[in-house]
Amino acid sequence: MEPTLNIPLVIIEFIFAFGVLIFVHEFGHHITARLLNIEVEEFGFGYPPRLVKLFTFRGTDYTLNWIPFGGFMRPKGENNPDIPGGLAAANPWARIAVFLAGSFMNIVLGIFLFSLVFIQLGGPDFSTVQIVGVSPGSPAETAGIQLGDVVLEINDVNINKTNKLTNVVLDNLGQELSILLERDGENIQVFATPRVNPPPNEGALGIAFNNPIVPLTWFEALPISVVSTFDYGRQLFMLPIMLIQNQIEPADARISGPKGIYDYYQYAREKDAEQTASPDSDNPAVNTLFFLAVISVAVGFTNLLPIPALDGGRIILTLPEIIIRRRVPPQFENLVHLVGFTALISLLIYITVQDFINPIQLP
């Protein structure tokens, strides 16, 4: 029997988890502003209305608010450059640093969560090539190649990359190959002749191969997590181009609102519940961690898009002050952000309605 989730509890978990992503973003803005001597009037846990003021530290009121979702940072003079010590009065490099800090914190959190995933699941050993599939009746099966074999050499060529194996095989089509394998700690030599015209969906030898998964330490998981994080960021920025070039279906690039994101979260929790119920599972929360890592990275990179009201839009409107030494008039900048904010809210409402009337098709 499949495990059932406590849906009210999952909803509370989702609100808390998504709130943490927003809180981390706002805390990045806050701590950077304080480090750069930009005064902050209030840093709130949750959203207004205010429940209670917790304390005041160096001129900043730290408050607890009624809506338990994320947090907010209210800098002094956010949109008025005539207020000394405020955000708008700070030099442009300091303002850009504050705008970048929120996304930076989300990206760092994404790297941390990806690292937890890779530590649980392991990561690829890029210096080793392992057989993961053998086609029936293929030269590989005839030669006795088996699943799990590690390819050490082909024709005395050291095989330490998947592309090296491919190149050696393609360079010797129709010619017998001497293949040195490692199986259960022993070296085995076999001979196979790659086919010139293999059947559809089969390679010349009839094998599938990949890098084996090995346990990772924190130091080993970190660089893979960084690569994964920035790969997701690259995909996000390339999404419009991929749509225009018909490289992906519009349905696969659909933007999700809170309802759609919750649907994905519930799906991840269901998969984790199934794994937890399995006696062989030792990765109880890997799907949820992976999902939260992707969302944190998405929040970080999305906020850097050059869209008014987002941090990226604020950075774009700050650049003229650095490049041509002329500031965008505050009235114009505030109007641009107001229009952008209104457009974003309207888009969010539309996306949320679509999530209800046309739910996302989960895998």
C-alpha positions as a Markdown table, in Angstrom:
| # | Residue | x | y | z |
|---|---|---|---|---|
| 1 | Met | 0.0 | 0.0 | 0.0 |
| 2 | Glu | 1.4 | 3.4 | -1.0 |
| 3 | Pro | 2.0 | 5.8 | 1.9 |
| 4 | Thr | -0.4 | 8.7 | 2.2 |
| 5 | Leu | 0.6 | 12.3 | 3.0 |
| 6 | Asn | -0.9 | 14.5 | 5.6 |
| 7 | Ile | -1.9 | 17.3 | 3.2 |
| 8 | Pro | -2.5 | 20.1 | 5.8 |
| 9 | Leu | 0.9 | 19.3 | 7.2 |
| 10 | Val | 2.5 | 19.3 | 3.7 |
| 11 | Ile | 0.9 | 22.7 | 3.0 |
| 12 | Ile | 2.4 | 24.1 | 6.2 |
| 13 | Glu | 5.8 | 22.6 | 5.3 |
| 14 | Phe | 5.6 | 24.2 | 1.9 |
| 15 | Ile | 4.7 | 27.7 | 3.3 |
| 16 | Phe | 7.6 | 27.4 | 5.7 |
| 17 | Ala | 10.1 | 26.1 | 3.2 |
| 18 | Phe | 9.2 | 28.7 | 0.5 |
| 19 | Gly | 9.2 | 31.4 | 3.3 |
| 20 | Val | 12.7 | 30.4 | 4.2 |
| 21 | Leu | 13.8 | 31.0 | 0.6 |
| 22 | Ile | 12.3 | 34.5 | 0.7 |
| 23 | Phe | 13.7 | 35.2 | 4.1 |
| 24 | Val | 17.2 | 34.2 | 3.0 |
| 25 | His | 16.9 | 36.6 | 0.0 |
| 26 | Glu | 15.8 | 39.5 | 2.2 |
| 27 | Phe | 18.4 | 38.8 | 4.8 |
| 28 | Gly | 21.1 | 39.0 | 2.1 |
| 29 | His | 19.8 | 42.5 | 1.2 |
| 30 | His | 19.7 | 43.4 | 4.9 |
| 31 | Ile | 23.1 | 42.3 | 6.0 |
| 32 | Thr | 24.8 | 43.8 | 3.0 |
| 33 | Ala | 23.1 | 47.2 | 3.6 |
| 34 | Arg | 24.3 | 47.1 | 7.2 |
| 35 | Leu | 27.9 | 46.2 | 6.2 |
| 36 | Leu | 27.9 | 49.2 | 3.7 |
| 37 | Asn | 26.6 | 51.6 | 6.4 |
| 38 | Ile | 23.2 | 52.0 | 4.7 |
| 39 | Glu | 20.6 | 52.5 | 7.4 |
| 40 | Val | 17.8 | 50.0 | 7.7 |
| 41 | Glu | 14.6 | 51.1 | 9.4 |
| 42 | Glu | 13.0 | 47.6 | 9.8 |
| 43 | Phe | 13.8 | 44.0 | 9.2 |
| 44 | Gly | 10.7 | 41.9 | 9.6 |
| 45 | Phe | 10.1 | 38.2 | 10.2 |
| 46 | Gly | 7.0 | 37.4 | 8.2 |
| 47 | Tyr | 4.8 | 40.1 | 6.5 |
| 48 | Pro | 2.8 | 42.9 | 8.0 |
| 49 | Pro | 0.6 | 43.7 | 9.8 |
| 50 | Arg | 3.1 | 43.8 | 12.7 |
| 51 | Leu | 2.5 | 41.5 | 15.6 |
| 52 | Val | 5.3 | 42.8 | 17.9 |
| 53 | Lys | 8.6 | 44.6 | 17.8 |
| 54 | Leu | 11.2 | 42.2 | 19.1 |
| 55 | Phe | 14.1 | 44.6 | 19.7 |
| 56 | Thr | 16.0 | 47.5 | 18.2 |
| 57 | Phe | 19.6 | 47.1 | 17.2 |
| 58 | Arg | 21.8 | 49.9 | 15.7 |
| 59 | Gly | 18.7 | 51.8 | 14.6 |
| 60 | Thr | 16.9 | 48.9 | 13.0 |
| 61 | Asp | 13.6 | 47.6 | 14.4 |
| 62 | Tyr | 13.4 | 43.8 | 14.3 |
| 63 | Thr | 9.7 | 42.8 | 14.1 |
| 64 | Leu | 7.6 | 39.7 | 14.1 |
| 65 | Asn | 4.6 | 40.0 | 11.8 |
| 66 | Trp | 1.3 | 38.2 | 11.4 |
| 67 | Ile | 1.7 | 36.6 | 8.0 |
| 68 | Pro | 4.3 | 33.8 | 8.6 |
| 69 | Phe | 5.9 | 33.9 | 5.2 |
| 70 | Gly | 9.4 | 34.9 | 4.6 |
| 71 | Gly | 10.4 | 38.4 | 5.6 |
| 72 | Phe | 11.2 | 41.9 | 4.4 |
| 73 | Met | 13.8 | 44.6 | 4.7 |
| 74 | Arg | 12.8 | 48.3 | 4.7 |
| 75 | Pro | 15.9 | 50.5 | 4.1 |
| 76 | Lys | 15.9 | 54.1 | 5.0 |
| 77 | Gly | 15.3 | 56.4 | 2.0 |
| 78 | Glu | 14.8 | 53.5 | -0.4 |
| 79 | Asn | 13.5 | 55.7 | -3.2 |
| 80 | Asn | 14.6 | 59.2 | -2.1 |
| 81 | Pro | 18.2 | 60.2 | -2.7 |
| 82 | Asp | 17.8 | 63.3 | -0.6 |
| 83 | Ile | 17.6 | 61.3 | 2.7 |
| 84 | Pro | 21.2 | 61.0 | 4.2 |
| 85 | Gly | 22.3 | 57.5 | 5.1 |
| 86 | Gly | 19.5 | 55.9 | 3.0 |
| 87 | Leu | 19.7 | 53.4 | 0.2 |
| 88 | Ala | 19.0 | 55.8 | -2.6 |
| 89 | Ala | 21.6 | 58.3 | -1.3 |
| 90 | Ala | 24.4 | 55.6 | -1.3 |
| 91 | Asn | 26.9 | 55.5 | -4.0 |
| 92 | Pro | 25.9 | 53.3 | -7.0 |
| 93 | Trp | 28.3 | 50.5 | -6.3 |
| 94 | Ala | 26.9 | 50.1 | -2.8 |
| 95 | Arg | 23.4 | 50.1 | -4.2 |
| 96 | Ile | 24.3 | 47.4 | -6.7 |
| 97 | Ala | 25.9 | 45.3 | -4.0 |
| 98 | Val | 22.7 | 45.5 | -2.0 |
| 99 | Phe | 20.6 | 44.6 | -5.0 |
| 100 | Leu | 22.8 | 41.6 | -5.8 |
| 101 | Ala | 23.0 | 40.3 | -2.3 |
| 102 | Gly | 19.6 | 38.8 | -2.2 |
| 103 | Ser | 20.1 | 36.7 | -5.3 |
| 104 | Phe | 23.6 | 35.8 | -4.1 |
| 105 | Met | 22.2 | 34.3 | -0.9 |
| 106 | Asn | 19.6 | 32.3 | -2.8 |
| 107 | Ile | 22.3 | 30.9 | -5.1 |
| 108 | Val | 24.5 | 30.0 | -2.1 |
| 109 | Leu | 21.6 | 28.3 | -0.5 |
| 110 | Gly | 20.9 | 26.4 | -3.8 |
| 111 | Ile | 24.6 | 25.2 | -3.8 |
| 112 | Phe | 24.2 | 24.1 | -0.2 |
| 113 | Leu | 21.0 | 22.1 | -0.9 |
| 114 | Phe | 22.5 | 20.5 | -4.1 |
| 115 | Ser | 25.5 | 19.5 | -2.0 |
| 116 | Leu | 23.2 | 17.7 | 0.4 |
| 117 | Val | 21.6 | 15.9 | -2.5 |
| 118 | Phe | 24.9 | 14.8 | -4.0 |
| 119 | Ile | 26.2 | 13.6 | -0.6 |
| 120 | Gln | 23.1 | 11.4 | -0.3 |
| 121 | Leu | 23.1 | 10.1 | -3.8 |
| 122 | Gly | 26.8 | 10.3 | -4.7 |
| 123 | Gly | 28.2 | 11.7 | -7.8 |
| 124 | Pro | 29.7 | 10.6 | -11.1 |
| 125 | Asp | 33.4 | 9.4 | -11.2 |
| 126 | Phe | 34.4 | 11.2 | -14.4 |
| 127 | Ser | 37.7 | 9.2 | -14.5 |
| 128 | Thr | 35.9 | 5.8 | -14.8 |
| 129 | Val | 33.7 | 4.4 | -17.6 |
| 130 | Gln | 31.3 | 1.6 | -16.6 |
| 131 | Ile | 29.0 | -0.6 | -18.7 |
| 132 | Val | 25.4 | 0.0 | -17.8 |
| 133 | Gly | 23.7 | -1.8 | -20.7 |
| 134 | Val | 24.4 | -4.7 | -23.2 |
| 135 | Ser | 22.2 | -5.3 | -26.2 |
| 136 | Pro | 21.1 | -8.9 | -26.8 |
| 137 | Gly | 23.0 | -10.5 | -29.7 |
| 138 | Ser | 25.5 | -7.6 | -29.9 |
| 139 | Pro | 29.2 | -8.0 | -30.3 |
| 140 | Ala | 29.5 | -7.0 | -26.7 |
| 141 | Glu | 27.3 | -9.8 | -25.5 |
| 142 | Thr | 29.1 | -12.3 | -27.7 |
| 143 | Ala | 32.4 | -11.2 | -26.3 |
| 144 | Gly | 31.1 | -11.6 | -22.7 |
| 145 | Ile | 30.9 | -8.0 | -21.6 |
| 146 | Gln | 28.6 | -7.7 | -18.6 |
| 147 | Leu | 26.7 | -5.0 | -16.7 |
| 148 | Gly | 28.9 | -3.3 | -14.2 |
| 149 | Asp | 32.2 | -4.0 | -16.0 |
| 150 | Val | 34.7 | -1.1 | -15.9 |
| 151 | Val | 36.5 | -0.4 | -19.2 |
| 152 | Leu | 40.2 | 0.0 | -18.5 |
| 153 | Glu | 41.7 | -0.1 | -22.0 |
| 154 | Ile | 40.8 | -0.6 | -25.6 |
| 155 | Asn | 43.7 | -1.5 | -28.0 |
| 156 | Asp | 46.1 | -0.4 | -25.2 |
| 157 | Val | 44.4 | 3.1 | -25.1 |
| 158 | Asn | 43.6 | 4.1 | -21.5 |
| 159 | Ile | 39.9 | 4.7 | -21.2 |
| 160 | Asn | 39.3 | 7.3 | -18.6 |
| 161 | Lys | 36.6 | 9.4 | -20.4 |
| 162 | Thr | 33.3 | 8.4 | -22.0 |
| 163 | Asn | 34.2 | 10.3 | -25.2 |
| 164 | Lys | 37.5 | 8.5 | -25.4 |
| 165 | Leu | 35.7 | 5.2 | -25.5 |
| 166 | Thr | 33.4 | 6.5 | -28.2 |
| 167 | Asn | 36.3 | 7.8 | -30.4 |
| 168 | Val | 38.3 | 4.6 | -30.2 |
| 169 | Val | 35.3 | 2.4 | -31.2 |
| 170 | Leu | 34.3 | 4.7 | -34.1 |
| 171 | Asp | 37.9 | 4.8 | -35.4 |
| 172 | Asn | 38.0 | 1.0 | -35.6 |
| 173 | Leu | 34.6 | 0.0 | -37.1 |
| 174 | Gly | 34.8 | -3.5 | -38.5 |
| 175 | Gln | 38.1 | -4.2 | -36.8 |
| 176 | Glu | 38.6 | -6.5 | -33.8 |
| 177 | Leu | 39.2 | -4.6 | -30.6 |
| 178 | Ser | 41.1 | -5.8 | -27.5 |
| 179 | Ile | 39.2 | -4.7 | -24.5 |
| 180 | Leu | 40.5 | -4.8 | -21.0 |
| 181 | Leu | 37.8 | -4.9 | -18.3 |
| 182 | Glu | 37.7 | -4.9 | -14.5 |
| 183 | Arg | 35.1 | -7.2 | -13.0 |
| 184 | Asp | 34.8 | -7.9 | -9.3 |
| 185 | Gly | 38.4 | -6.7 | -8.7 |
| 186 | Glu | 39.9 | -8.8 | -11.5 |
| 187 | Asn | 41.1 | -7.8 | -14.9 |
| 188 | Ile | 39.6 | -9.6 | -17.9 |
| 189 | Gln | 40.5 | -9.3 | -21.5 |
| 190 | Val | 37.9 | -9.8 | -24.2 |
| 191 | Phe | 37.7 | -9.3 | -28.0 |
| 192 | Ala | 34.9 | -7.7 | -29.9 |
| 193 | Thr | 34.4 | -6.3 | -33.4 |
| 194 | Pro | 32.3 | -3.1 | -33.6 |
| 195 | Arg | 29.6 | -3.2 | -36.3 |
| 196 | Val | 29.8 | -0.8 | -39.3 |
| 197 | Asn | 26.0 | -0.8 | -39.6 |
| 198 | Pro | 24.5 | -1.5 | -36.2 |
| 199 | Pro | 20.7 | -1.9 | -35.7 |
| 200 | Pro | 18.7 | 1.2 | -34.9 |
| 201 | Asn | 19.1 | 2.6 | -31.4 |
| 202 | Glu | 22.2 | 0.4 | -30.8 |
| 203 | Gly | 25.8 | 1.4 | -30.9 |
| 204 | Ala | 28.6 | -0.3 | -32.9 |
| 205 | Leu | 29.4 | -2.6 | -29.9 |
| 206 | Gly | 25.9 | -2.7 | -28.5 |
| 207 | Ile | 26.8 | -1.2 | -25.1 |
| 208 | Ala | 25.5 | 1.6 | -23.0 |
| 209 | Phe | 28.1 | 3.2 | -20.7 |
| 210 | Asn | 28.4 | 6.0 | -18.2 |
| 211 | Asn | 30.4 | 7.2 | -15.2 |
| 212 | Pro | 29.7 | 5.2 | -12.1 |
| 213 | Ile | 28.2 | 6.8 | -9.1 |
| 214 | Val | 30.5 | 7.0 | -6.1 |
| 215 | Pro | 30.1 | 8.4 | -2.5 |
| 216 | Leu | 31.1 | 12.1 | -2.2 |
| 217 | Thr | 32.4 | 14.2 | 0.6 |
| 218 | Trp | 31.5 | 17.8 | 1.2 |
| 219 | Phe | 34.6 | 19.0 | -0.6 |
| 220 | Glu | 33.8 | 16.7 | -3.6 |
| 221 | Ala | 30.1 | 17.5 | -3.7 |
| 222 | Leu | 30.7 | 21.3 | -3.6 |
| 223 | Pro | 32.2 | 21.8 | -7.1 |
| 224 | Ile | 29.5 | 19.6 | -8.7 |
| 225 | Ser | 26.8 | 21.6 | -6.9 |
| 226 | Val | 28.3 | 24.8 | -8.2 |
| 227 | Val | 28.2 | 23.5 | -11.7 |
| 228 | Ser | 24.6 | 22.3 | -11.3 |
| 229 | Thr | 23.5 | 25.6 | -9.9 |
| 230 | Phe | 24.9 | 27.7 | -12.7 |
| 231 | Asp | 23.7 | 25.2 | -15.3 |
| 232 | Tyr | 20.1 | 25.7 | -14.0 |
| 233 | Gly | 20.7 | 29.5 | -14.2 |
| 234 | Arg | 21.9 | 29.2 | -17.7 |
| 235 | Gln | 18.9 | 27.2 | -18.7 |
| 236 | Leu | 16.6 | 29.8 | -17.1 |
| 237 | Phe | 18.2 | 32.6 | -19.2 |
| 238 | Met | 18.2 | 30.5 | -22.3 |
| 239 | Leu | 14.6 | 29.5 | -22.0 |
| 240 | Pro | 13.2 | 32.3 | -24.3 |
| 241 | Ile | 15.8 | 31.5 | -27.0 |
| 242 | Met | 15.0 | 27.8 | -26.8 |
| 243 | Leu | 11.3 | 28.5 | -27.2 |
| 244 | Ile | 11.9 | 30.7 | -30.2 |
| 245 | Gln | 14.1 | 28.0 | -31.8 |
| 246 | Asn | 11.5 | 25.3 | -31.0 |
| 247 | Gln | 14.0 | 23.3 | -29.0 |
| 248 | Ile | 11.5 | 22.8 | -26.2 |
| 249 | Glu | 7.7 | 22.5 | -26.2 |
| 250 | Pro | 5.8 | 25.6 | -24.8 |
| 251 | Ala | 4.2 | 23.3 | -22.2 |
| 252 | Asp | 7.6 | 22.3 | -20.9 |
| 253 | Ala | 8.5 | 26.0 | -20.4 |
| 254 | Arg | 5.3 | 27.0 | -18.6 |
| 255 | Ile | 5.8 | 29.3 | -15.6 |
| 256 | Ser | 4.3 | 28.2 | -12.4 |
| 257 | Gly | 2.7 | 30.3 | -9.7 |
| 258 | Pro | 2.4 | 29.4 | -6.0 |
| 259 | Lys | -0.2 | 26.7 | -6.8 |
| 260 | Gly | 1.9 | 25.1 | -9.4 |
| 261 | Ile | 5.0 | 25.2 | -7.3 |
| 262 | Tyr | 3.1 | 23.6 | -4.5 |
| 263 | Asp | 2.0 | 20.8 | -6.8 |
| 264 | Tyr | 5.6 | 20.1 | -7.6 |
| 265 | Tyr | 6.5 | 20.2 | -3.9 |
| 266 | Gln | 3.7 | 17.8 | -3.0 |
| 267 | Tyr | 4.9 | 15.5 | -5.8 |
| 268 | Ala | 8.4 | 15.5 | -4.4 |
| 269 | Arg | 7.1 | 14.8 | -0.9 |
| 270 | Glu | 5.1 | 11.9 | -2.3 |
| 271 | Lys | 8.2 | 10.4 | -3.9 |
| 272 | Asp | 10.2 | 10.8 | -0.7 |
| 273 | Ala | 7.4 | 9.2 | 1.3 |
| 274 | Glu | 7.5 | 6.2 | -1.1 |
| 275 | Gln | 11.3 | 6.0 | -0.7 |
| 276 | Thr | 11.0 | 6.2 | 3.1 |
| 277 | Ala | 8.5 | 3.3 | 3.0 |
| 278 | Ser | 11.1 | 1.2 | 1.1 |
| 279 | Pro | 13.4 | -0.9 | 3.4 |
| 280 | Asp | 16.3 | -0.3 | 1.0 |
| 281 | Ser | 16.0 | 3.5 | 1.0 |
| 282 | Asp | 18.6 | 5.6 | 2.8 |
| 283 | Asn | 17.7 | 8.9 | 1.0 |
| 284 | Pro | 14.4 | 9.9 | 2.6 |
| 285 | Ala | 14.3 | 13.5 | 1.5 |
| 286 | Val | 16.4 | 13.7 | -1.6 |
| 287 | Asn | 13.5 | 14.7 | -3.9 |
| 288 | Thr | 12.4 | 17.5 | -1.7 |
| 289 | Leu | 15.9 | 18.8 | -1.2 |
| 290 | Phe | 16.5 | 18.8 | -4.9 |
| 291 | Phe | 13.2 | 20.6 | -5.6 |
| 292 | Leu | 14.0 | 23.3 | -3.0 |
| 293 | Ala | 17.5 | 23.7 | -4.5 |
| 294 | Val | 16.1 | 24.3 | -7.9 |
| 295 | Ile | 13.5 | 26.8 | -6.6 |
| 296 | Ser | 16.1 | 28.7 | -4.6 |
| 297 | Val | 18.4 | 28.9 | -7.7 |
| 298 | Ala | 15.3 | 30.0 | -9.7 |
| 299 | Val | 14.5 | 32.7 | -7.2 |
| 300 | Gly | 18.1 | 33.9 | -7.2 |
| 301 | Phe | 18.5 | 34.1 | -11.0 |
| 302 | Thr | 15.0 | 35.3 | -11.8 |
| 303 | Asn | 15.5 | 38.3 | -9.6 |
| 304 | Leu | 18.6 | 39.3 | -11.7 |
| 305 | Leu | 16.5 | 39.5 | -14.8 |
| 306 | Pro | 16.4 | 43.1 | -16.2 |
| 307 | Ile | 12.8 | 43.6 | -15.3 |
| 308 | Pro | 11.5 | 46.7 | -13.5 |
| 309 | Ala | 10.7 | 46.1 | -9.8 |
| 310 | Leu | 13.1 | 43.2 | -9.7 |
| 311 | Asp | 16.7 | 43.5 | -8.4 |
| 312 | Gly | 18.0 | 43.1 | -12.0 |
| 313 | Gly | 15.8 | 46.1 | -13.1 |
| 314 | Arg | 17.1 | 48.2 | -10.3 |
| 315 | Ile | 20.7 | 47.4 | -11.2 |
| 316 | Ile | 20.1 | 48.4 | -14.9 |
| 317 | Leu | 18.7 | 51.7 | -13.8 |
| 318 | Thr | 21.7 | 52.3 | -11.5 |
| 319 | Leu | 24.3 | 51.6 | -14.3 |
| 320 | Pro | 24.0 | 55.0 | -16.1 |
| 321 | Glu | 25.2 | 56.7 | -12.9 |
| 322 | Ile | 28.4 | 54.6 | -13.2 |
| 323 | Ile | 28.8 | 54.7 | -17.0 |
| 324 | Ile | 27.9 | 58.3 | -17.9 |
| 325 | Arg | 27.9 | 59.8 | -14.4 |
| 326 | Arg | 24.3 | 60.8 | -14.7 |
| 327 | Arg | 21.6 | 59.5 | -12.5 |
| 328 | Val | 18.2 | 58.4 | -13.7 |
| 329 | Pro | 15.7 | 60.8 | -12.2 |
| 330 | Pro | 14.2 | 59.3 | -9.1 |
| 331 | Gln | 10.6 | 60.2 | -10.2 |
| 332 | Phe | 11.1 | 58.3 | -13.5 |
| 333 | Glu | 12.8 | 55.3 | -11.7 |
| 334 | Asn | 9.9 | 55.1 | -9.2 |
| 335 | Leu | 7.4 | 55.2 | -12.0 |
| 336 | Val | 9.2 | 52.5 | -14.0 |
| 337 | His | 9.3 | 50.2 | -10.9 |
| 338 | Leu | 5.6 | 50.9 | -10.1 |
| 339 | Val | 4.6 | 50.0 | -13.7 |
| 340 | Gly | 6.8 | 46.9 | -13.5 |
| 341 | Phe | 5.5 | 45.8 | -10.1 |
| 342 | Thr | 1.9 | 46.2 | -11.4 |
| 343 | Ala | 2.7 | 44.1 | -14.5 |
| 344 | Leu | 4.3 | 41.4 | -12.4 |
| 345 | Ile | 1.4 | 41.2 | -10.0 |
| 346 | Ser | -1.0 | 41.0 | -12.9 |
| 347 | Leu | 1.1 | 38.2 | -14.5 |
| 348 | Leu | 1.2 | 36.4 | -11.2 |
| 349 | Ile | -2.5 | 36.5 | -10.9 |
| 350 | Tyr | -3.0 | 35.2 | -14.4 |
| 351 | Ile | -0.4 | 32.4 | -13.9 |
| 352 | Thr | -2.1 | 31.4 | -10.6 |
| 353 | Val | -5.5 | 31.3 | -12.2 |
| 354 | Gln | -4.1 | 29.0 | -14.9 |
| 355 | Asp | -2.6 | 26.8 | -12.3 |
| 356 | Phe | -6.1 | 26.2 | -11.0 |
| 357 | Ile | -8.1 | 25.9 | -14.2 |
| 358 | Asn | -5.3 | 24.1 | -16.2 |
| 359 | Pro | -3.2 | 22.3 | -13.6 |
| 360 | Ile | 0.4 | 21.3 | -14.5 |
| 361 | Gln | 0.7 | 17.8 | -15.7 |
| 362 | Leu | 3.1 | 16.1 | -13.3 |
| 363 | Pro | 5.4 | 13.3 | -14.5 |
